[in-house]
Amino acid sequence: MQTRRQFLQQTATAALAAFPLSSRAASAGISLGFSLYGMKTVPLDDALRACAEIGYRNVEFALNPGFPTEPKLLSADARKNLRSRLAALRLDLSSLMLNLSLTADDTAHAKNLDALKAAAQLAQDLAPQQPPIVETVLGGKPAEWDKVKDRMAERLQSWAAVAAAGKVTLAVKAHVGNAVNSPERLLWLLEKANSPAVKAAYDYSHFQLAGIPLADSLKALLPQTRFIHLKDATGDAKKFQFLLPGEGETDYAAYFKLLKQLDYNGPAVVEVSGQIFNKPGYDPIATAKKCFTALSAAMVRV
């Protein structure tokens, strides 16, 4: 019987061979960014200015309800001004975060399609020359996988059609608590979607909690990966706590070195978990500075 490690190694070898280096290079190097998911309480202009001053090259907007960049809150004039502000601060808009589910009921699925359409329009309005990636988790529970995977694949095809029509890339992410919680399951789903508009978002913290080595998961998924979230974690798949980059056991110098060896060119964005930013006394700006210090130091050592 084939082990998980053997599967990942075989998948990585085949995928990398079919994905030449020249076609994987979309930009020069890794662009370190910060997700404004972790700055919900900070006025948007203050958050952008802080990220630029700290030294981040890109930001991610959270489009979830209650966030200042929820599409319905941004008028045409606001979008035009925001586009100018990003340019003035020399910040790229790397990505737009949604939290959707492929296992939702029909009514919620229709709303998810509308949310994707709104995200694609916002992407075009804010950065038409290089639209940001739209990224999301996938919902469900790990134990439900065999029951829901075919329905998930069918609905992902609908998501792919919306992304393609909106001229954006949709990056979908495995999550330790979701039905898609491993590289194998994510690769299966991407194969079923069979669309250039749908790729992978990589977040090692979720695989770390499952005991999957960094190199195995990264080599398997990188040929399909267009976006990376950076955070740490402690615990296991049943009981866990997400941490800031540098607070856990992840060796980021080794991580960035591997990304360089595998020729990853694209955003690597700090994601502060709600487990952290919902705690009393959380300081968004100080957190962004702390993460930048840890990660930029690791990048220098590559």
WONORNOR-V788199 format. One record per pair of residues at least 12 apart in sequence whose C-alpha atoms are under 7 Angstrom apart, sorted by the first residue. I is the first residue (numbers start at 1). J is the second residue. Records with the same first field share a line. If there is no record, write none. Layout:
BEGIN
I: J  J
END
This chain:
BEGIN
8: 216  217  220
9: 216  220
11: 220
12: 219  220
15: 223
16: 223
19: 223
21: 263
25: 265
26: 265  266
27: 265  266
28: 265
29: 265  266
30: 265  266  267  268
31: 57  58  266  267  268
32: 56  57  58  267  268  269
33: 56  57  58  59  267  268  269  270
34: 56  58  59  60  269  270  271
35: 59  60  61  269  270  271
36: 59  60  61  62
37: 61  62
38: 271  272  277  284
39: 284
40: 67
44: 68
50: 285
52: 89  91
54: 289
57: 91  92
58: 91  92  93  94
59: 91  92  93  94
60: 93  94  95  96  97
61: 95  96  97
62: 96  97  98
63: 96  97  98
64: 98  99
71: 118  122
79: 125  126
83: 126  127
93: 132
94: 132  133  267
95: 132  133  134  135
96: 132  133  134  135
97: 134  135  136
98: 135  136
99: 136  137
100: 112  136  137  138  139
101: 137  138  139  140
102: 138  139  152  155  156
103: 139  140  152
113: 159
116: 162
117: 162  166
120: 163  166  168
121: 166
131: 168
133: 168  169  170  171
134: 169  170  171
135: 170  171  172  201
136: 171  172  173
137: 172  173  174  175
138: 172  173  178  180
139: 178  179
140: 178  179
141: 177  178  179
142: 177  178  179  180  181
143: 179
144: 179
145: 179
153: 189  192  193
156: 193
157: 193
160: 195  197  198
163: 197
164: 197
168: 197
169: 197  198
170: 197  198  199
171: 198  199  200  201  226  227
172: 199  200  201
173: 200  201  202
174: 186
175: 206
176: 206  237
182: 207
183: 217  221
199: 224  225  226
200: 224  225  226
201: 225  226  227  228
202: 225  227  228  229
203: 228  229  230
205: 231  232  233
209: 233  234  235  236  237
210: 236  237
226: 266
227: 266  267  268
228: 267  268  269
229: 268  269  270  271
230: 245  268  269  270  271
231: 243  244  245  270  271  272
232: 244  245  247  248  250
233: 248
234: 248
242: 273  275
244: 272  291
245: 291
246: 294
252: 295  298
253: 298  299  301  302
256: 299  302
257: 302
END
